Amino acid sequence: MNNNDARMLQNAMAMNPVKRNVILKAGSMVDALRQDGMSMRQIAQEVACQHGQATNNAALKSACNVEWYGPDRPKWLGPFSNGLDIPPYLTGEYPGDYGWDTMGLSADPKTFEAMRSAELMHGRWAMLGTVGCLYPEILTKYGGGNYPVWFKAGAQIFADEGINYAENPNLIHAKSAIAVLACQVILMSFSEAYRVRGGPLGEGLDLLHPGGPLVDPLGLADDPEDFKELKVKEIKNGRLAMVAMLGFYVQAIATGKGPLDNWAEHIKDPYGVNGLTSLVATQYVPSAPTL
């Protein structure tokens, strides 16, 4: 701000005492936010976002998602990302892009699109899988049920009584693995055909986020800015769920127990029961040969 601008501002403030008080209060708030580490750009972005949400102004609400998209989005090393050589094809256009592709696996646009699709699909299945793995243990421990741990639950279908969902044969009673597989193939074929090829109810939809009355009956993604934020939340939770599923697999192989049992034992003795202790590590150590 040059001297002329400063004098004009002072004159305007002197002519309007109310404006002067508002500007002084705003200046005090800006100083406080800058002391907390926010830049002027971040302050302006947050003001626009909050005002946009309060007034339902779509143009101002677009500022709410700037931090997850574009060149100023967070990078994969967080506060240590300054000076990173971000690949030019990772522009922040898509949700969950933190600028990390050390091996250049997504340099080809077609490969990038295929890997985006695969990651999102695996993440969605992993989110369902983590709930499915926890469900029987939670009901057994806290709901009075009597269900096997997740990696043994599927074997019940080969028992004489089969699988009764929630111990109620009137809900889902499965005794044939072939019938279950056939149902899965039919249902997944129709749902994937709707997602990929569209049709009477899906023509022209996004292949990864089709939306519409069948996929989003509550209209949670009707607002474009809310939709952008929901896509970021989905991919972040999907990545976390994939890591969690890997942990469930390793725990099952190493300890023969479910995630809740392993968690309870770790909480009881964090230093004695964890992934680096002999309780787990020695599961793979061969025993001494007998003579």
C-alpha positions as CSV (number, residue, x, y, z in Angstrom):
1,M,0.0,0.0,0.0
2,N,1.5,3.4,-1.1
3,N,1.1,6.7,0.7
4,N,-1.8,7.8,-1.4
5,D,-3.7,4.6,-0.7
6,A,-3.0,5.0,3.0
7,R,-4.3,8.6,3.1
8,M,-7.4,7.6,1.2
9,L,-8.1,4.8,3.7
10,Q,-7.5,7.2,6.6
11,N,-9.9,9.7,5.1
12,A,-12.6,7.1,4.5
13,M,-12.3,5.9,8.1
14,A,-12.5,9.4,9.4
15,M,-15.6,10.1,7.4
16,N,-17.4,6.9,8.6
17,P,-16.8,6.0,12.3
18,V,-18.7,2.8,12.0
19,K,-16.5,1.6,9.2
20,R,-13.4,2.7,11.2
21,N,-14.4,0.5,14.1
22,V,-15.1,-2.5,11.8
23,I,-11.8,-2.1,10.1
24,L,-9.9,-1.8,13.4
25,K,-11.6,-5.0,14.7
26,A,-10.9,-6.8,11.5
27,G,-7.3,-5.7,11.7
28,S,-7.0,-7.0,15.3
29,M,-8.5,-10.4,14.2
30,V,-6.1,-10.6,11.3
31,D,-3.1,-9.9,13.5
32,A,-4.3,-12.6,15.9
33,L,-4.7,-15.1,13.1
34,R,-1.2,-14.3,11.6
35,Q,0.3,-14.8,15.0
36,D,-1.2,-18.3,15.0
37,G,0.7,-19.0,11.8
38,M,-1.9,-18.3,9.1
39,S,-0.9,-16.4,6.0
40,M,-2.9,-13.6,4.5
41,R,-3.9,-15.9,1.6
42,Q,-5.2,-18.5,4.1
43,I,-7.1,-15.9,6.0
44,A,-8.8,-14.6,2.9
45,Q,-9.6,-18.1,1.8
46,E,-11.2,-19.0,5.1
47,V,-13.2,-15.8,5.3
48,A,-14.6,-16.5,1.8
49,C,-15.4,-20.1,2.6
50,Q,-17.2,-19.3,5.9
51,H,-19.2,-16.4,4.3
52,G,-20.0,-18.7,1.3
53,Q,-21.4,-21.4,3.6
54,A,-23.4,-18.9,5.7
55,T,-24.9,-17.3,2.6
56,N,-25.0,-20.4,0.4
57,N,-23.0,-18.6,-2.3
58,A,-21.5,-21.2,-4.6
59,A,-18.7,-18.9,-5.9
60,L,-17.5,-18.2,-2.3
61,K,-18.0,-21.8,-1.2
62,S,-15.5,-22.9,-3.8
63,A,-12.8,-21.5,-1.6
64,C,-13.5,-24.2,1.0
65,N,-11.9,-26.9,-1.1
66,V,-8.9,-25.1,-2.4
67,E,-6.7,-26.7,0.2
68,W,-7.3,-30.2,-1.2
69,Y,-7.0,-29.3,-4.9
70,G,-4.7,-27.3,-7.1
71,P,-1.0,-26.4,-6.8
72,D,-1.3,-25.3,-3.1
73,R,-2.7,-28.5,-1.8
74,P,-0.9,-30.4,1.0
75,K,2.0,-32.6,-0.3
76,W,3.0,-36.0,0.8
77,L,5.8,-34.8,3.1
78,G,3.6,-32.3,4.9
79,P,5.6,-29.3,6.3
80,F,8.8,-30.7,4.7
81,S,7.4,-30.6,1.2
82,N,9.0,-27.3,0.2
83,G,11.3,-27.8,-2.8
84,L,9.9,-31.3,-3.7
85,D,10.1,-32.2,-7.3
86,I,6.4,-32.9,-7.9
87,P,5.7,-34.8,-11.2
88,P,4.1,-32.4,-13.7
89,Y,1.2,-34.8,-14.4
90,L,0.1,-34.6,-10.7
91,T,-1.6,-31.2,-10.8
92,G,-4.0,-31.5,-7.9
93,E,-7.0,-31.9,-10.2
94,Y,-8.1,-35.2,-8.6
95,P,-9.0,-35.9,-5.0
96,G,-6.3,-37.4,-2.9
97,D,-3.4,-36.1,-5.1
98,Y,-0.5,-35.4,-2.7
99,G,2.1,-35.2,-5.4
100,W,3.7,-38.6,-4.7
101,D,4.7,-40.9,-7.6
102,T,8.3,-41.8,-7.0
103,M,8.4,-44.6,-9.6
104,G,6.4,-42.7,-12.2
105,L,3.7,-45.3,-12.4
106,S,1.1,-42.8,-13.4
107,A,3.0,-40.9,-16.0
108,D,0.9,-42.4,-18.8
109,P,-2.6,-40.8,-18.8
110,K,-4.4,-44.1,-19.5
111,T,-2.4,-45.9,-16.8
112,F,-3.1,-43.0,-14.4
113,E,-6.9,-43.3,-15.1
114,A,-6.8,-47.1,-14.6
115,M,-4.9,-46.9,-11.3
116,R,-7.2,-44.1,-10.0
117,S,-10.2,-46.4,-10.7
118,A,-8.5,-49.5,-9.1
119,E,-7.5,-47.6,-6.0
120,L,-10.9,-46.2,-5.4
121,M,-12.6,-49.6,-6.0
122,H,-10.2,-51.3,-3.7
123,G,-10.6,-48.6,-1.1
124,R,-14.4,-49.0,-1.1
125,W,-14.2,-52.7,-0.7
126,A,-11.7,-52.3,2.0
127,M,-14.0,-50.0,3.9
128,L,-16.8,-52.6,3.7
129,G,-14.3,-55.3,4.6
130,T,-13.0,-53.7,7.8
131,V,-16.6,-53.3,9.0
132,G,-17.3,-56.9,8.1
133,C,-14.2,-58.1,10.0
134,L,-15.1,-56.2,13.1
135,Y,-18.8,-57.0,13.1
136,P,-18.8,-60.6,14.4
137,E,-16.3,-59.8,17.1
138,I,-18.2,-56.8,18.3
139,L,-21.5,-58.8,18.5
140,T,-19.7,-61.6,20.3
141,K,-18.0,-59.5,22.9
142,Y,-20.6,-56.8,23.5
143,G,-23.8,-58.0,21.9
144,G,-24.3,-61.4,23.5
145,G,-23.7,-63.2,20.1
146,N,-21.7,-66.3,19.4
147,Y,-19.9,-65.7,16.1
148,P,-16.6,-67.0,14.8
149,V,-13.7,-64.6,14.1
150,W,-13.8,-63.1,10.6
151,F,-11.3,-65.5,9.0
152,K,-13.3,-68.5,10.1
153,A,-16.8,-67.2,9.5
154,G,-16.9,-68.2,5.9
155,A,-16.2,-71.8,6.7
156,Q,-19.6,-72.1,8.3
157,I,-21.2,-72.5,4.9
158,F,-19.8,-76.0,4.7
159,A,-21.3,-77.0,8.0
160,D,-24.6,-79.0,8.0
161,E,-26.6,-76.0,9.3
162,G,-25.0,-73.5,6.9
163,I,-24.7,-69.8,7.7
164,N,-27.6,-67.9,9.4
165,Y,-27.2,-64.2,9.3
166,A,-27.5,-62.8,12.8
167,E,-28.3,-66.3,14.0
168,N,-31.7,-66.0,12.4
169,P,-32.5,-68.5,9.5
170,N,-35.3,-66.3,8.4
171,L,-33.0,-63.5,7.4
172,I,-30.3,-65.0,5.3
173,H,-29.8,-68.8,5.3
174,A,-26.9,-69.9,3.1
175,K,-25.8,-73.5,2.6
176,S,-24.4,-73.5,-0.9
177,A,-21.2,-71.7,-1.7
178,I,-22.0,-72.1,-5.4
179,A,-25.4,-70.3,-4.9
180,V,-23.7,-67.5,-3.0
181,L,-21.1,-67.1,-5.7
182,A,-23.8,-67.0,-8.4
183,C,-25.7,-64.3,-6.6
184,Q,-22.6,-62.2,-6.2
185,V,-21.7,-62.6,-9.9
186,I,-25.3,-61.6,-11.0
187,L,-25.6,-58.6,-8.6
188,M,-22.1,-57.3,-9.3
189,S,-22.5,-57.7,-13.1
190,F,-25.6,-55.5,-13.1
191,S,-24.1,-52.9,-10.7
192,E,-20.9,-52.7,-12.7
193,A,-22.7,-52.5,-16.0
194,Y,-24.7,-49.6,-14.6
195,R,-21.6,-47.9,-13.4
196,V,-19.5,-48.4,-16.6
197,R,-22.0,-48.3,-19.4
198,G,-24.8,-46.2,-18.0
199,G,-28.2,-47.0,-19.3
200,P,-31.7,-45.6,-18.7
201,L,-30.8,-44.5,-15.2
202,G,-27.1,-43.9,-15.6
203,E,-26.4,-42.4,-19.0
204,G,-23.7,-39.8,-19.0
205,L,-22.6,-40.3,-15.4
206,D,-19.1,-40.2,-13.9
207,L,-17.7,-43.8,-14.0
208,L,-16.2,-43.5,-10.6
209,H,-18.8,-41.3,-8.9
210,P,-22.1,-42.1,-10.8
211,G,-24.4,-40.5,-8.1
212,G,-28.0,-40.4,-9.1
213,P,-31.1,-41.8,-7.2
214,L,-29.7,-45.3,-7.0
215,V,-26.3,-44.5,-5.7
216,D,-27.0,-41.3,-3.7
217,P,-30.7,-41.4,-2.8
218,L,-30.1,-38.8,0.0
219,G,-28.6,-36.3,-2.3
220,L,-25.5,-35.8,-0.2
221,A,-23.4,-34.9,-3.2
222,D,-25.9,-32.5,-4.9
223,D,-23.8,-29.5,-4.0
224,P,-20.7,-29.4,-6.2
225,E,-18.4,-28.1,-3.4
226,D,-19.7,-30.6,-0.9
227,F,-19.2,-33.3,-3.6
228,K,-15.5,-32.3,-3.9
229,E,-14.9,-32.6,-0.2
230,L,-16.7,-35.9,0.0
231,K,-14.5,-37.4,-2.7
232,V,-11.4,-36.4,-0.7
233,K,-12.8,-38.0,2.4
234,E,-13.7,-41.1,0.5
235,I,-10.3,-41.7,-0.9
236,K,-8.5,-40.9,2.4
237,N,-10.7,-43.3,4.3
238,G,-10.4,-45.9,1.6
239,R,-6.6,-45.8,1.8
240,L,-6.7,-46.1,5.6
241,A,-9.1,-49.1,5.2
242,M,-6.7,-50.8,2.8
243,V,-3.9,-50.5,5.3
244,A,-6.2,-51.7,8.1
245,M,-7.1,-54.8,6.0
246,L,-3.5,-55.6,5.5
247,G,-3.0,-55.4,9.2
248,F,-6.0,-57.7,9.8
249,Y,-4.4,-60.3,7.4
250,V,-1.0,-60.1,9.1
251,Q,-2.6,-60.3,12.6
252,A,-4.7,-63.3,11.7
253,I,-1.6,-65.2,10.3
254,A,0.7,-64.2,13.1
255,T,-1.6,-64.5,16.1
256,G,-4.6,-66.5,15.0
257,K,-6.9,-63.9,16.6
258,G,-9.2,-61.2,15.5
259,P,-8.5,-57.4,15.5
260,L,-10.4,-56.7,18.7
261,D,-8.6,-59.4,20.6
262,N,-5.3,-58.1,19.3
263,W,-6.2,-54.6,20.2
264,A,-7.3,-55.5,23.7
265,E,-4.0,-57.3,24.4
266,H,-2.0,-54.5,23.0
267,I,-3.8,-51.9,25.2
268,K,-3.2,-54.1,28.2
269,D,0.5,-54.3,27.6
270,P,1.6,-51.9,24.8
271,Y,5.3,-52.6,25.2
272,G,5.0,-56.4,25.5
273,V,2.4,-57.0,22.8
274,N,3.0,-55.3,19.5
275,G,4.2,-56.0,16.0
276,L,7.9,-56.0,17.0
277,T,7.8,-58.2,20.1
278,S,8.7,-61.8,20.2
279,L,5.0,-62.8,20.6
280,V,4.5,-62.0,16.9
281,A,8.0,-62.1,15.5
282,T,8.8,-65.7,16.6
283,Q,5.7,-67.1,14.8
284,Y,7.9,-67.2,11.7
285,V,11.2,-68.3,13.3
286,P,11.8,-72.0,12.6
287,S,12.3,-74.3,15.5
288,A,15.7,-75.9,16.1
289,P,16.2,-79.2,14.2
290,T,15.8,-82.3,16.2
291,L,18.7,-84.9,16.1
